[in-house]
């Protein structure tokens, strides 16, 4: 699909609770409000293929705190999955959106689910890409907290990750399972050029373990609390293949969310960044929104 100049996003920035947030925006000013939240160590640019294909939508893709061009949290702050929720609520107020559609990928899908569960009046529909909710965790709470303290201190002391050049970044992400194409597409907004190479803009504390992890009853409570329609799109070669417990999450979603639709599309975990998949994905999303929001 030749999207022409329509693919060009508008750079945006906001200050919420003393934090600077950056983002990208596509679509008409009066389009259907869509807030897009990216995955771990990604950024708003990860929606560059999908967002312009969501015709009739005003898509705002956020660089979550500590990612991309957004600011890092204070030295005493953390990056647990619920830490962004107050700022997301503040951002919706600044945008003037009483309600919106949430589109989330991976970690951003989990955060979107938390928003939908805790702020149901603000979310008209939820589109979750290759994730939906945290994996239920039964580990000892004290051990989890101890790991959080140790890893947070360790990562903060380590400082930003450094790369010789862009291809060094691409090689390292590819070694972790990302495709070279998606890794290269993410590089521009993820890296900052320095005198001796590049550094990762992302806050090193994002590599630390969470302070607490949800138990199965808590995950089930979260899913039951989602009242809006949910479209859960899974990558055939993504989390379902790499993380078998993703099938458990999809099953729980189908059982516990009142209005849940599942779709599977080809591709890896970053399938929404693939031009060959982004078109069919956009069609699936737009059809879902037409049926649920206008039907």
C-alpha positions in Angstrom: 0.0 0.0 0.0 1.4 3.4 -1.0 0.5 5.7 1.9 2.4 8.7 0.4 2.8 11.7 2.6 -0.1 10.5 4.8 2.4 8.5 6.8 4.2 11.5 8.1 3.4 12.0 11.8 3.3 15.2 13.8 5.6 15.5 16.8 3.9 16.2 20.1 4.9 16.8 23.7 3.2 17.3 27.0 4.1 17.9 30.6 2.2 15.8 33.1 3.0 15.7 36.8 6.4 17.3 36.2 7.3 14.7 33.6 7.9 15.5 29.9 6.2 13.1 27.5 6.8 13.0 23.8 4.8 11.4 21.1 3.6 11.2 17.5 0.2 11.9 16.1 -1.5 10.9 12.9 -4.9 11.5 11.4 -7.6 14.2 11.4 -8.1 16.5 14.4 -11.7 15.4 14.7 -11.0 11.7 14.1 -11.9 8.9 16.5 -9.5 9.4 19.5 -7.0 6.5 19.7 -4.2 6.4 22.2 -1.4 3.9 21.2 1.0 2.5 23.9 4.2 0.7 22.8 6.1 -2.3 24.1 9.1 -2.5 26.5 12.1 -0.6 25.2 10.2 0.5 22.1 8.6 3.9 21.5 5.9 5.8 19.6 7.6 5.1 16.3 6.7 1.5 16.5 3.2 2.5 15.3 4.5 4.2 12.1 3.2 1.5 9.8 -0.2 0.8 11.6 -1.3 4.3 12.7 -1.7 6.0 9.3 -3.7 3.0 8.1 -6.4 3.6 10.8 -8.4 5.8 8.5 -10.8 8.2 10.3 -8.8 7.9 13.6 -6.7 10.5 15.3 -3.9 8.4 16.7 -1.7 9.7 19.4 1.2 7.3 20.1 3.0 8.0 23.3 6.6 7.5 24.3 6.0 6.1 27.7 8.1 7.5 30.6 11.8 6.4 30.3 11.4 5.5 26.6 12.1 7.3 23.3 12.1 11.1 23.7 10.1 11.2 26.9 11.7 12.1 30.2 13.1 9.7 32.8 11.4 9.4 36.2 13.0 10.8 39.3 15.9 9.0 40.9 13.6 7.6 43.7 10.8 6.5 41.2 10.1 3.2 39.6 8.8 1.7 36.3 6.3 -0.8 37.4 3.5 -1.4 34.9 1.0 0.6 36.9 3.3 3.7 37.4 2.2 5.3 34.2 -1.5 5.2 34.9 -1.8 8.6 36.7 0.1 10.3 33.9 -2.0 8.6 31.2 -5.1 9.9 32.9 -3.5 13.4 33.0 -2.6 13.1 29.3 -6.2 12.2 28.3 -7.3 15.4 30.2 -4.8 17.5 28.3 -5.9 16.0 25.0 -9.5 16.9 25.9 -10.6 13.2 25.4 -13.4 12.2 27.7 -12.9 8.7 26.3 -10.8 7.0 23.6 -9.8 3.7 22.0 -6.7 2.2 23.4 -4.3 0.3 21.2 -1.4 -1.4 23.1 1.4 -3.6 22.1 3.2 -6.1 24.5 3.9 -4.2 27.7 1.8 -1.3 26.3 -1.1 -3.8 25.9 -0.8 -4.8 29.6 -0.8 -1.1 30.6 -3.8 -0.5 28.4 -5.6 -3.3 30.1 -4.9 -1.8 33.5 -6.3 1.6 32.2 -9.4 -0.1 30.8 -10.0 -1.9 34.1 -9.4 1.0 36.4 -10.8 3.9 34.3 -13.6 2.1 32.4 -15.5 5.4 31.6 -12.4 6.6 29.7 -12.0 3.6 27.4 -14.4 2.9 24.5 -12.6 -0.1 23.2 -9.3 -1.9 23.7 -7.1 -3.4 21.0 -4.3 -5.6 22.5 -1.5 -6.7 20.2 0.4 -9.9 21.1 -0.4 -9.6 24.8 -3.3 -8.8 27.1 -2.5 -9.1 30.8 0.5 -10.0 33.1 1.3 -13.7 33.5 0.0 -14.9 36.9 2.8 -15.1 39.3 3.0 -17.2 42.5 6.5 -16.4 43.7 7.2 -15.3 47.3 6.4 -11.6 47.7 9.6 -11.0 49.8 11.8 -12.6 47.1 10.1 -10.5 44.5 10.7 -7.3 46.5 14.3 -8.2 47.2 15.0 -8.7 43.5 13.3 -5.4 42.7 15.6 -3.5 45.2 18.8 -5.3 44.0 18.1 -4.9 40.3 16.9 -1.3 40.5 20.1 -0.3 42.2 22.2 -2.3 39.9 20.6 -1.0 36.7 20.7 2.6 37.9 24.4 2.3 38.6 25.1 0.7 35.3 24.0 3.7 33.2 22.8 3.8 29.6 23.7 1.0 27.2 26.2 2.0 24.6 26.6 1.0 21.0 29.4 1.5 18.5 26.9 2.3 15.7 23.3 1.7 14.7 24.1 -1.7 13.3 25.5 -2.7 16.7 22.1 -1.9 18.2 20.4 -3.8 15.4 22.6 -6.9 16.0 21.9 -6.9 19.8 18.2 -6.5 19.4 18.2 -9.2 16.7 20.1 -11.5 19.1 17.2 -11.1 21.5 14.6 -12.2 18.9 13.7 -9.0 17.1 13.9 -8.9 13.4 16.6 -6.7 11.8 14.0 -4.7 10.0 12.0 -3.8 13.1 15.2 -3.2 15.1 16.5 -0.8 12.4 13.1 1.0 12.3 13.3 1.6 16.0 16.9 2.8 16.1 16.3 6.4 15.3 14.1 7.3 18.2 15.7 4.8 20.6 19.3 6.0 20.2 21.1 9.2 20.9 24.3 10.0 19.1 27.4 10.8 21.2 31.0 11.6 20.4 32.0 7.9 20.7 29.0 6.2 19.3 25.4 5.9 20.4 23.6 5.4 23.8 20.2 4.0 24.4 17.7 6.8 25.4 15.7 4.3 27.5 16.1 4.4 31.3 18.3 1.5 32.5 15.9 1.0 35.4 13.4 -0.5 32.9 15.6 -3.6 32.9 14.9 -4.2 36.6 12.4 -6.6 38.0 9.0 -5.3 39.2 8.3 -4.6 42.9 5.2 -6.8 42.9 3.7 -9.3 40.5 0.0 -10.1 40.2 -1.3 -13.5 41.3 -3.8 -15.5 39.3 -6.8 -14.3 41.2 -5.6 -10.7 40.7 -5.2 -11.2 37.0 -8.6 -12.7 36.8 -10.1 -9.7 38.7 -8.4 -7.4 36.3 -9.8 -9.1 33.2 -13.3 -9.3 34.7 -13.2 -5.5 35.3 -12.7 -4.7 31.6 -16.1 -3.6 30.5 -15.3 -2.3 27.0 -15.1 -4.4 23.8 -11.7 -6.1 23.4 -10.0 -7.1 20.2 -7.0 -9.3 21.1 -4.7 -9.8 18.1 -1.9 -12.4 18.4 1.2 -12.9 16.2 1.4 -16.4 14.9 5.2 -16.5 15.4 5.2 -14.1 18.4 4.4 -14.5 22.1 2.2 -17.6 21.5 5.3 -19.4 20.1 7.9 -17.9 22.3 6.0 -17.8 25.6 3.6 -20.7 26.0 1.8 -19.0 28.9 0.4 -16.5 26.4 -2.1 -19.1 25.4 -3.3 -19.2 29.1 -3.8 -15.4 29.0 -5.8 -15.5 25.8 -7.9 -18.3 27.2 -8.6 -16.3 30.4 -9.5 -13.2 28.3 -12.0 -15.2 26.3 -13.5 -16.6 29.6 -13.6 -13.5 31.7 -14.0 -10.5 29.4 -17.6 -10.0 28.5 -17.0 -8.8 24.9 -13.8 -10.4 23.7 -12.8 -11.1 20.1 -9.5 -12.9 19.2 -7.7 -12.7 15.9 -4.4 -14.3 14.8 -2.2 -12.7 12.1 1.1 -13.8 10.6 4.4 -12.4 11.8 6.7 -12.1 14.9 6.2 -10.1 18.1 6.6 -6.8 16.2 4.1 -7.8 13.5 2.4 -4.4 13.6 5.7 -2.9 12.2 5.6 -5.1 9.2 4.1 -3.3 6.1 2.7 -6.6 4.8 0.8 -7.2 8.1 -0.1 -3.6 9.1 -2.6 -3.3 6.3 -4.7 -6.5 7.2 -4.3 -5.6 10.9 -5.7 -2.1 10.3 -8.6 -3.6 8.4 -9.3 -6.0 11.3 -9.2 -3.2 13.8 -11.4 -0.8 11.8 -14.0 -3.5 11.2 -14.0 -4.3 14.9 -14.5 -0.6 15.8 -17.2 -0.1 13.3 -19.1 -3.1 14.6 -18.7 -2.3 18.3 -18.9 1.5 18.3 -21.4 2.1 15.6 -23.4 -1.1 15.5 
